[in-house]
Amino acid sequence: MKKIAIYIVAFIFFMAIMLGCTPTPPPSTAKSSLTVTYNNKIVHKRNQGWITFHDLKAYMLKPQKKFIIFGARWCGPCKFVRRLANQMNFKYDIAWVDIDTPWGQLLYQRLGHKTVPIMIEADEQDRQIGVYDDAQKIVMRLILIK
């Protein structure tokens, strides 16, 4: 059963890569989040929207593993990575940085990469563990860390 699930995920992944990115971004800037509470205490909170600079600063101060993914609203592989991360109920928070914002573009340019999506992984002490510059590598890392 696990083999079938892996084959399905791999097929969906390769189809998303083959479709690629469209040249124009959509006009929507919607932001959404999911919060799960139990006995009036937050059990799990997941931000599914693009993070703001202020929120990224607060995220970086938390003593936890950090996953920062740079992407764009118009990018097909970026949408695929986001959809898969949300569907697999990843246990860590992911900071999704939109490279179309001025501050996101500046951070992205400092990395020196030319494509999206890119994921930076850091440990609890903010030491960089890895940089993943391909949708397939990002998805595989998130599956392995889950």
N, C-alpha and C positions, 0 to 999 in steps of 0.2 A: 504494500500500500504506500509506503514511504517513497519507493522508487517511482511509482506512478506520479505522485505529487511533485517529485523533483523534476521529472520529465515535463510535466505540465508547466511548471514555473520556468524551466529552461526554454520551452517553446514560446511562451508568452514574452519572455525576455528578448529572445532573438527577433521576434516579430516587431517589438517596440524599437529595437535598434535599426531594423531595416526601414521602418517608417521615417526615422530621423526627426529633425526639428523643422518646424515651419518658419518661414522668413519673417512673419509679422506677429507681434504679440497681441493677445486679446485685450480688450479694454477693461475687463473685470479686475478689481483689486480686493475681492472678498477675503475675509479672514475668519476662520472658524476654530473652535477648540472643543475638546471633550473632557469633562470632569466627572469622575466617579466618586461618590461619597458613600460612606457607611457609618451610621450613627453620628451624623453631622461632622464627620472627619473626612478630609480628602484622602482617598485611597490611591487614586491615579489621576493625573492630569496630562493631557496630550494636546499640544498646540499644533493644529494642522495648517495654520496659515503661515505667511511669511513673517519673520521676526523683525522687530524694529531695532534700531541701534541701541536704544535704552534697554530693551529686553535682552539683547545680546550681552550687554555689559553685566546685567544681573545674572544671566545664565553662566557667564564665565566665573562669577564669584562663588558659585555653588561647589561644594566639595564632592563631586561625583564625576563619573566618566562623562566625557563630552564628545558629541558627534555634531559637527558643523558641516552642513551640505550647502554648497553654492550652486544655484541653479537659476532658471528663468521660467516665467509663466508660459512662454511660447515653445519651450523645449520638450519634445516628445520623450526622450530618455529620462529627463528630469521628472516629468509627470509619472512615468512608469516607476521610477525609484520611490517617489512619494507614495504612490498607490500601494506598492508592495509593502513598504514600511508600515503603513497604516493598517493594512490587512493582516499582517503577521503579528500585530499587537506587540511591537518592539518594547522591551521593558525600560529602556532608557529614553530620556527626552532627546529629541533631535532639534537643533537650531537650523531652520531653513532660511538661508540668506538669499534674497533676490538680487541678482547682479544688475538689474535694471534700475535700482535705486542708486543715487550718487555715492552714498557711503558704502553700499555693497559692491559697487563697481571698483571703488578705490581699494577695498580689502582684497577683492578678487585679483586686481592687477598686481598687488604686492606679492601674491603667490607665484606669479610668473607663468601661469598656465593660459592656454588659448581656447580651451573647450570647457563645456559644462556637461554633466554635473561633476563636481569635485567634492570629496568628503575628507575632512580632517578629523582624526580621532586623537583624543588626549586622555590621559589617565586622571586620577583624582588630584594629583599634584600639578596638573596642567603641563605635564611633559608630553610632547607629541609622540604618539605611538606609530601613526602612519598617515599617509596621504594617498587617497585612492582617486584616480582621475578617469575612471571609466565606469559606466553604469553597471556593467557586469561585475566588476571588482567590488563596487559599493554594495550591490545586492548580496553577493557571496559573503562579504565581511559581516553584513547585518544578519544574515542567516546563521553564520558560524557563532556570532556573539550572543544571539538570542538565548 
